[in-house]
Every structure is written in C-alpha cells, then in structure tokens.
Amino acid sequence: MNQATFLDLLTEGEFPAPICVVQECGGFLESHSHPYEVKALVTQGQIDIVIDGIKTSYLANQIHSESYGGKGVQYLASRKGIELQ
C-alpha cells in the first residue's frame, strides 16, 4: 500500500490525519493495549507486532508487544476513538 492509498483508507474510515512516529533501532514496548482503533503505514524500517505469540494486525484493546528493526522504524499512525488534547 502506498501513502496515498493509506490516506484514502483513513478518510473512508473517518480516521483523523495521521502523525509521523519514529522509534529508534532495537527499541520495544512491553505488552500493552490501546483503548482505540489504530491504522498505521510503515514508511521506513521494520516493526513487529506480536499478539498471543503470533505476529499479526491488532485491534483496539488487544494486548500486544512491539519491537523495531536494526534501522528503527518510521510510520504514519492514526487513532480513531481517542480525544487528543
């Protein structure tokens, strides 16, 4: 999927404009969940999402962990169902 298609998908799903997220190489987040739905498009590097020991896509409130490849990762992310202040 390219960035234009991703942005169209966000619009169709009534998601807000995405933000660019950058994580450093070798970084990770311990198991956690999101109280909102997330759509993301990796634009550089690699990200591994693990749920119940299986790499997969995730939905709102699923507990998961993340790890980032040797060059880190950069991605566009949009969160639906959360009020940003």
N, CA, C and O atoms as a Tinker XYZ file with bonds, in Angstrom:
   340  protein
     1  N      0.846000   -1.173000    0.000000    73     2
     2  CA     0.000000    0.000000    0.000000    64     1     3
     3  C      0.890000    1.235000    0.000000    63     2     4     5
     4  O      1.870000    1.302000    0.742000    81     3
     5  N      0.549000    2.200000   -0.825000    73     3     6
     6  CA     1.320000    3.440000   -0.817000    64     5     7
     7  C      0.637000    4.469000    0.089000    63     6     8     9
     8  O     -0.467000    4.243000    0.585000    81     7
     9  N      1.316000    5.601000    0.295000    73     7    10
    10  CA     0.821000    6.606000    1.234000    64     9    11
    11  C     -0.516000    7.193000    0.793000    63    10    12    13
    12  O     -1.385000    7.432000    1.631000    81    11
    13  N     -0.698000    7.428000   -0.500000    73    11    14
    14  CA    -1.958000    8.000000   -0.985000    64    13    15
    15  C     -3.126000    7.050000   -0.704000    63    14    16    17
    16  O     -4.193000    7.490000   -0.276000    81    15
    17  N     -2.929000    5.768000   -0.940000    73    15    18
    18  CA    -3.969000    4.774000   -0.670000    64    17    19
    19  C     -4.273000    4.707000    0.821000    63    18    20    21
    20  O     -5.433000    4.596000    1.218000    81    19
    21  N     -3.226000    4.775000    1.649000    73    19    22
    22  CA    -3.403000    4.769000    3.100000    64    21    23
    23  C     -4.233000    5.974000    3.542000    63    22    24    25
    24  O     -5.155000    5.832000    4.345000    81    23
    25  N     -3.912000    7.143000    3.029000    73    23    26
    26  CA    -4.656000    8.350000    3.397000    64    25    27
    27  C     -6.115000    8.252000    2.957000    63    26    28    29
    28  O     -7.009000    8.696000    3.677000    81    27
    29  N     -6.363000    7.670000    1.773000    73    27    30
    30  CA    -7.740000    7.452000    1.321000    64    29    31
    31  C     -8.475000    6.512000    2.271000    63    30    32    33
    32  O     -9.641000    6.741000    2.596000    81    31
    33  N     -7.797000    5.458000    2.715000    73    31    34
    34  CA    -8.379000    4.497000    3.654000    64    33    35
    35  C     -8.767000    5.186000    4.963000    63    34    36    37
    36  O     -9.831000    4.917000    5.522000    81    35
    37  N     -7.899000    6.075000    5.446000    73    35    38
    38  CA    -8.208000    6.812000    6.674000    64    37    39
    39  C     -9.449000    7.676000    6.489000    63    38    40    41
    40  O    -10.326000    7.711000    7.352000    81    39
    41  N     -9.517000    8.370000    5.361000    73    39    42
    42  CA   -10.665000    9.235000    5.084000    64    41    43
    43  C    -11.952000    8.418000    5.033000    63    42    44    45
    44  O    -12.960000    8.794000    5.632000    81    43
    45  N    -11.911000    7.298000    4.312000    73    43    46
    46  CA   -13.091000    6.437000    4.195000    64    45    47
    47  C    -13.530000    5.907000    5.555000    63    46    48    49
    48  O    -14.727000    5.756000    5.800000    81    47
    49  N    -12.587000    5.625000    6.433000    73    47    50
    50  CA   -12.903000    5.099000    7.759000    64    49    51
    51  C    -13.143000    6.166000    8.800000    63    50    52    53
    52  O    -13.317000    5.855000    9.978000    81    51
    53  N    -13.157000    7.425000    8.385000    73    51    54
    54  CA   -13.368000    8.569000    9.272000    64    53    55
    55  C    -12.324000    8.648000   10.376000    63    54    56    57
    56  O    -12.635000    8.979000   11.520000    81    55
    57  N    -11.068000    8.336000   10.015000    73    55    58
    58  CA    -9.938000    8.485000   10.928000    64    57    59
    59  C     -9.371000    9.891000   10.785000    63    58    60    61
    60  O     -9.465000   10.480000    9.708000    81    59
    61  N     -8.784000   10.445000   11.847000    73    59    62
    62  CA    -8.125000   11.750000   11.736000    64    61    63
    63  C     -6.834000   11.637000   10.923000    63    62    64    65
    64  O     -6.363000   10.536000   10.638000    81    63
    65  N     -6.276000   12.780000   10.558000    73    63    66
    66  CA    -4.999000   12.804000    9.837000    64    65    67
    67  C     -3.938000   12.085000   10.663000    63    66    68    69
    68  O     -3.928000   12.201000   11.888000    81    67
    69  N     -3.049000   11.347000   10.011000    73    67    70
    70  CA    -2.032000   10.604000   10.756000    64    69    71
    71  C     -0.907000   11.498000   11.254000    63    70    72    73
    72  O     -0.706000   12.607000   10.760000    81    71
    73  N     -0.185000   10.994000   12.236000    73    71    74
    74  CA     1.040000   11.639000   12.702000    64    73    75
    75  C      2.203000   10.727000   12.335000    63    74    76    77
    76  O      2.019000    9.521000   12.170000    81    75
    77  N      3.390000   11.292000   12.208000    73    75    78
    78  CA     4.582000   10.503000   11.915000    64    77    79
    79  C      5.229000   10.103000   13.233000    63    78    80    81
    80  O      5.527000   10.955000   14.070000    81    79
    81  N      5.444000    8.812000   13.412000    73    79    82
    82  CA     6.062000    8.268000   14.620000    64    81    83
    83  C      7.419000    7.694000   14.241000    63    82    84    85
    84  O      7.532000    6.989000   13.238000    81    83
    85  N      8.448000    7.986000   15.029000    73    83    86
    86  CA     9.789000    7.448000   14.791000    64    85    87
    87  C     10.239000    6.733000   16.059000    63    86    88    89
    88  O     10.201000    7.308000   17.147000    81    87
    89  N     10.664000    5.483000   15.920000    73    87    90
    90  CA    11.192000    4.695000   17.030000    64    89    91
    91  C     12.624000    4.298000   16.693000    63    90    92    93
    92  O     12.916000    3.947000   15.549000    81    91
    93  N     13.515000    4.350000   17.671000    73    91    94
    94  CA    14.927000    4.040000   17.444000    64    93    95
    95  C     15.159000    2.543000   17.289000    63    94    96    97
    96  O     14.359000    1.723000   17.740000    81    95
    97  N     16.274000    2.205000   16.640000    73    95    98
    98  CA    16.602000    0.797000   16.409000    64    97    99
    99  C     16.721000    0.045000   17.733000    63    98   100   101
   100  O     17.206000    0.579000   18.730000    81    99
   101  N     16.271000   -1.198000   17.716000    73    99   102
   102  CA    16.346000   -2.046000   18.896000    64   101   103
   103  C     15.340000   -1.704000   19.973000    63   102   104   105
   104  O     15.304000   -2.367000   21.010000    81   103
   105  N     14.523000   -0.690000   19.758000    73   103   106
   106  CA    13.540000   -0.287000   20.759000    64   105   107
   107  C     12.392000   -1.278000   20.845000    63   106   108   109
   108  O     12.230000   -2.131000   19.972000    81   107
   109  N     11.603000   -1.162000   21.894000    73   107   110
   110  CA    10.446000   -2.034000   22.055000    64   109   111
   111  C      9.480000   -1.420000   23.052000    63   110   112   113
   112  O      9.846000   -0.547000   23.838000    81   111
   113  N      8.262000   -1.882000   23.009000    73   111   114
   114  CA     7.247000   -1.553000   24.007000    64   113   115
   115  C      6.792000   -2.864000   24.619000    63   114   116   117
   116  O      6.494000   -3.818000   23.901000    81   115
   117  N      6.737000   -2.916000   25.945000    73   115   118
   118  CA     6.244000   -4.110000   26.638000    64   117   119
   119  C      4.772000   -4.326000   26.270000    63   118   120   121
   120  O      4.158000   -3.479000   25.623000    81   119
   121  N      4.223000   -5.447000   26.681000    73   119   122
   122  CA     2.829000   -5.761000   26.399000    64   121   123
   123  C      1.925000   -4.635000   26.879000    63   122   124   125
   124  O      2.053000   -4.147000   28.001000    81   123
   125  N      1.013000   -4.237000   26.007000    73   123   126
   126  CA     0.089000   -3.149000   26.305000    64   125   127
   127  C     -1.111000   -3.264000   25.376000    63   126   128   129
   128  O     -1.130000   -4.118000   24.489000    81   127
   129  N     -2.098000   -2.424000   25.570000    73   127   130
   130  CA    -3.265000   -2.399000   24.693000    64   129   131
   131  C     -3.606000   -0.953000   24.383000    63   130   132   133
   132  O     -3.086000   -0.028000   25.006000    81   131
   133  N     -4.489000   -0.776000   23.409000    73   131   134
   134  CA    -4.945000    0.558000   23.034000    64   133   135
   135  C     -6.461000    0.621000   23.222000    63   134   136   137
   136  O     -7.168000   -0.272000   22.756000    81   135
   137  N     -6.973000    1.648000   23.889000    73   135   138
   138  CA    -8.420000    1.794000   24.042000    64   137   139
   139  C     -9.037000    2.493000   22.831000    63   138   140   141
   140  O    -10.072000    3.149000   22.949000    81   139
   141  N     -8.403000    2.353000   21.673000    73   139   142
   142  CA    -8.846000    2.988000   20.442000    64   141   143
   143  C     -8.372000    2.130000   19.277000    63   142   144   145
   144  O     -7.494000    1.283000   19.439000    81   143
   145  N     -8.953000    2.352000   18.108000    73   143   146
   146  CA    -8.552000    1.632000   16.902000    64   145   147
   147  C     -7.390000    2.371000   16.243000    63   146   148   149
   148  O     -7.386000    3.601000   16.192000    81   147
   149  N     -6.412000    1.631000   15.742000    73   147   150
   150  CA    -5.220000    2.223000   15.124000    64   149   151
   151  C     -5.058000    1.702000   13.704000    63   150   152   153
   152  O     -5.257000    0.516000   13.441000    81   151
   153  N     -4.701000    2.586000   12.803000    73   151   154
   154  CA    -4.247000    2.200000   11.466000    64   153   155
   155  C     -2.879000    2.829000   11.295000    63   154   156   157
   156  O     -2.671000    3.989000   11.650000    81   155
   157  N     -1.939000    2.055000   10.746000    73   155   158
   158  CA    -0.576000    2.556000   10.583000    64   157   159
   159  C      0.004000    2.077000    9.262000    63   158   160   161
   160  O     -0.350000    1.007000    8.768000    81   159
   161  N      0.892000    2.871000    8.699000    73   159   162
   162  CA     1.609000    2.546000    7.471000    64   161   163
   163  C      3.088000    2.755000    7.728000    63   162   164   165
   164  O      3.527000    3.881000    7.961000    81   163
   165  N      3.868000    1.669000    7.687000    73   163   166
   166  CA     5.318000    1.781000    7.870000    64   165   167
   167  C      5.895000    2.466000    6.640000    63   166   168   169
   168  O      5.659000    2.032000    5.512000    81   167
   169  N      6.653000    3.537000    6.860000    73   167   170
   170  CA     7.262000    4.275000    5.751000    64   169   171
   171  C      8.764000    4.061000    5.669000    63   170   172   173
   172  O      9.365000    4.316000    4.626000    81   171
   173  N      9.378000    3.600000    6.747000    73   171   174
   174  CA    10.803000    3.259000    6.776000    64   173   175
   175  C     11.022000    2.221000    7.862000    63   174   176   177
   176  O     10.342000    2.243000    8.888000    81   175
   177  N     11.964000    1.312000    7.646000    73   175   178
   178  CA    12.339000    0.352000    8.680000    64   177   179
   179  C     11.344000   -0.775000    8.841000    63   178   180   181
   180  O     10.626000   -1.121000    7.902000    81   179
   181  N     11.303000   -1.345000   10.026000    73   179   182
   182  CA    10.502000   -2.540000   10.305000    64   181   183
   183  C      9.916000   -2.457000   11.702000    63   182   184   185
   184  O     10.562000   -1.967000   12.628000    81   183
   185  N      8.688000   -2.939000   11.852000    73   183   186
   186  CA     8.048000   -3.067000   13.161000    64   185   187
   187  C      7.393000   -4.441000   13.236000    63   186   188   189
   188  O      6.740000   -4.869000   12.285000    81   187
   189  N      7.560000   -5.123000   14.340000    73   187   190
   190  CA     6.944000   -6.423000   14.558000    64   189   191
   191  C      5.915000   -6.280000   15.666000    63   190   192   193
   192  O      6.243000   -5.853000   16.773000    81   191
   193  N      4.672000   -6.635000   15.372000    73   191   194
   194  CA     3.587000   -6.597000   16.348000    64   193   195
   195  C      3.262000   -8.043000   16.718000    63   194   196   197
   196  O      3.038000   -8.875000   15.839000    81   195
   197  N      3.237000   -8.339000   18.008000    73   195   198
   198  CA     3.004000   -9.707000   18.463000    64   197   199
   199  C      1.792000   -9.738000   19.392000    63   198   200   201
   200  O      1.725000   -9.000000   20.374000    81   199
   201  N      0.832000  -10.612000   19.059000    73   199   202
   202  CA    -0.345000  -10.839000   19.900000    64   201   203
   203  C     -0.444000  -12.336000   20.130000    63   202   204   205
   204  O     -0.467000  -13.116000   19.178000    81   203
   205  N     -0.504000  -12.737000   21.390000    73   203   206
   206  CA    -0.577000  -14.161000   21.741000    64   205   207
   207  C      0.536000  -14.962000   21.070000    63   206   208   209
   208  O      0.319000  -16.097000   20.645000    81   207
   209  N      1.722000  -14.375000   20.976000    73   207   210
   210  CA     2.876000  -15.054000   20.405000    64   209   211
   211  C      2.901000  -15.112000   18.892000    63   210   212   213
   212  O      3.793000  -15.732000   18.314000    81   211
   213  N      1.935000  -14.475000   18.237000    73   211   214
   214  CA     1.843000  -14.511000   16.779000    64   213   215
   215  C      1.916000  -13.091000   16.231000    63   214   216   217
   216  O      1.210000  -12.200000   16.702000    81   215
   217  N      2.782000  -12.882000   15.224000    73   215   218
   218  CA     2.851000  -11.585000   14.556000    64   217   219
   219  C      1.580000  -11.406000   13.731000    63   218   220   221
   220  O      1.252000  -12.242000   12.889000    81   219
   221  N      0.868000  -10.304000   13.982000    73   219   222
   222  CA    -0.413000  -10.095000   13.312000    64   221   223
   223  C     -0.823000   -8.633000   13.396000    63   222   224   225
   224  O     -0.170000   -7.834000   14.067000    81   223
   225  N     -1.911000   -8.287000   12.709000    73   223   226
   226  CA    -2.516000   -6.967000   12.856000    64   225   227
   227  C     -3.257000   -6.944000   14.185000    63   226   228   229
   228  O     -3.617000   -7.999000   14.708000    81   227
   229  N     -3.490000   -5.756000   14.738000    73   227   230
   230  CA    -4.173000   -5.691000   16.025000    64   229   231
   231  C     -5.335000   -4.727000   15.988000    63   230   232   233
   232  O     -5.362000   -3.793000   15.187000    81   231
   233  N     -6.297000   -4.962000   16.865000    73   231   234
   234  CA    -7.484000   -4.133000   17.000000    64   233   235
   235  C     -7.450000   -3.409000   18.334000    63   234   236   237
   236  O     -6.586000   -3.676000   19.170000    81   235
   237  N     -8.379000   -2.503000   18.533000    73   235   238
   238  CA    -8.467000   -1.766000   19.790000    64   237   239
   239  C     -8.531000   -2.727000   20.971000    63   238   240   241
   240  O     -9.236000   -3.735000   20.924000    81   239
   241  N     -7.796000   -2.410000   22.022000    73   239   242
   242  CA    -7.780000   -3.124000   23.300000    64   241   243
   243  C     -7.092000   -4.486000   23.290000    63   242   244   245
   244  O     -7.160000   -5.198000   24.292000    81   243
   245  N     -6.436000   -4.874000   22.203000    73   243   246
   246  CA    -5.688000   -6.127000   22.213000    64   245   247
   247  C     -4.317000   -5.878000   22.810000    63   246   248   249
   248  O     -3.603000   -4.968000   22.388000    81   247
   249  N     -3.948000   -6.693000   23.801000    73   247   250
   250  CA    -2.634000   -6.581000   24.421000    64   249   251
   251  C     -1.604000   -7.109000   23.441000    63   250   252   253
   252  O     -1.776000   -8.188000   22.874000    81   251
   253  N     -0.531000   -6.351000   23.240000    73   251   254
   254  CA     0.498000   -6.728000   22.277000    64   253   255
   255  C      1.833000   -6.128000   22.676000    63   254   256   257
   256  O      1.900000   -5.244000   23.531000    81   255
   257  N      2.887000   -6.612000   22.053000    73   255   258
   258  CA     4.212000   -6.022000   22.240000    64   257   259
   259  C      4.723000   -5.594000   20.875000    63   258   260   261
   260  O      4.233000   -6.066000   19.849000    81   259
   261  N      5.701000   -4.709000   20.857000    73   259   262
   262  CA     6.274000   -4.204000   19.615000    64   261   263
   263  C      7.787000   -4.233000   19.717000    63   262   264   265
   264  O      8.345000   -3.993000   20.787000    81   263
   265  N      8.452000   -4.525000   18.612000    73   263   266
   266  CA     9.906000   -4.388000   18.549000    64   265   267
   267  C     10.257000   -3.770000   17.209000    63   266   268   269
   268  O      9.504000   -3.893000   16.242000    81   267
   269  N     11.405000   -3.105000   17.154000    73   267   270
   270  CA    11.781000   -2.327000   15.984000    64   269   271
   271  C     13.076000   -2.860000   15.405000    63   270   272   273
   272  O     13.988000   -3.222000   16.148000    81   271
   273  N     13.166000   -2.911000   14.083000    73   271   274
   274  CA    14.316000   -3.476000   13.392000    64   273   275
   275  C     15.607000   -2.710000   13.622000    63   274   276   277
   276  O     15.625000   -1.677000   14.292000    81   275
   277  N     16.687000   -3.234000   13.054000    73   275   278
   278  CA    18.028000   -2.692000   13.244000    64   277   279
   279  C     18.212000   -1.274000   12.756000    63   278   280   281
   280  O     19.182000   -0.615000   13.130000    81   279
   281  N     17.303000   -0.791000   11.928000    73   279   282
   282  CA    17.371000    0.593000   11.460000    64   281   283
   283  C     16.264000    1.436000   12.083000    63   282   284   285
   284  O     16.019000    2.562000   11.651000    81   283
   285  N     15.595000    0.890000   13.100000    73   283   286
   286  CA    14.477000    1.602000   13.711000    64   285   287
   287  C     13.261000    1.514000   12.810000    63   286   288   289
   288  O     13.211000    0.681000   11.906000    81   287
   289  N     12.287000    2.367000   13.052000    73   287   290
   290  CA    11.086000    2.378000   12.227000    64   289   291
   291  C     10.504000    3.779000   12.215000    63   290   292   293
   292  O     10.613000    4.524000   13.189000    81   291
   293  N      9.893000    4.120000   11.114000    73   291   294
   294  CA     9.132000    5.362000   10.991000    64   293   295
   295  C      7.805000    4.973000   10.365000    63   294   296   297
   296  O      7.771000    4.247000    9.372000    81   295
   297  N      6.702000    5.460000   10.949000    73   295   298
   298  CA     5.404000    5.115000   10.386000    64   297   299
   299  C      4.406000    6.235000   10.619000    63   298   300   301
   300  O      4.553000    7.048000   11.531000    81   299
   301  N      3.383000    6.255000    9.764000    73   299   302
   302  CA     2.265000    7.163000    9.933000    64   301   303
   303  C      1.205000    6.418000   10.722000    63   302   304   305
   304  O      0.903000    5.265000   10.416000    81   303
   305  N      0.636000    7.057000   11.730000    73   303   306
   306  CA    -0.377000    6.405000   12.560000    64   305   307
   307  C     -1.560000    7.333000   12.772000    63   306   308   309
   308  O     -1.400000    8.537000   12.968000    81   307
   309  N     -2.746000    6.751000   12.730000    73   307   310
   310  CA    -3.966000    7.488000   13.013000    64   309   311
   311  C     -4.757000    6.700000   14.041000    63   310   312   313
   312  O     -4.855000    5.476000   13.959000    81   311
   313  N     -5.315000    7.404000   15.004000    73   311   314
   314  CA    -6.044000    6.772000   16.105000    64   313   315
   315  C     -7.484000    7.248000   16.081000    63   314   316   317
   316  O     -7.756000    8.448000   16.113000    81   315
   317  N     -8.403000    6.296000   16.024000    73   315   318
   318  CA    -9.830000    6.610000   15.995000    64   317   319
   319  C    -10.431000    6.249000   17.343000    63   318   320   321
   320  O    -10.173000    5.169000   17.874000    81   319
   321  N    -11.231000    7.150000   17.897000    73   319   322
   322  CA   -11.882000    6.866000   19.165000    64   321   323
   323  C    -11.114000    7.389000   20.355000    63   322   324   325
   324  O    -11.323000    6.928000   21.477000    81   323
   325  N    -10.222000    8.352000   20.132000    73   323   326
   326  CA    -9.454000    8.958000   21.216000    64   325   327
   327  C     -9.467000   10.465000   21.006000    63   326   328   329
   328  O     -9.349000   10.950000   19.881000    81   327
   329  N     -9.608000   11.179000   22.076000    73   327   330
   330  CA    -9.557000   12.635000   22.027000    64   329   331
   331  C     -8.150000   13.086000   22.369000    63   330   332   333
   332  O     -7.695000   12.882000   23.494000    81   331
   333  N     -7.451000   13.698000   21.419000    73   331   334
   334  CA    -6.113000   14.239000   21.678000    64   333   335
   335  C     -6.250000   15.667000   22.162000    63   334   336   337
   336  O     -7.080000   16.427000   21.663000    81   335
   337  N     -5.437000   16.024000   23.128000    73   335   338
   338  CA    -5.530000   17.376000   23.686000    64   337   339
   339  C     -4.280000   18.150000   23.408000    63   338   340
   340  O     -4.172000   19.311000   23.801000    81   339
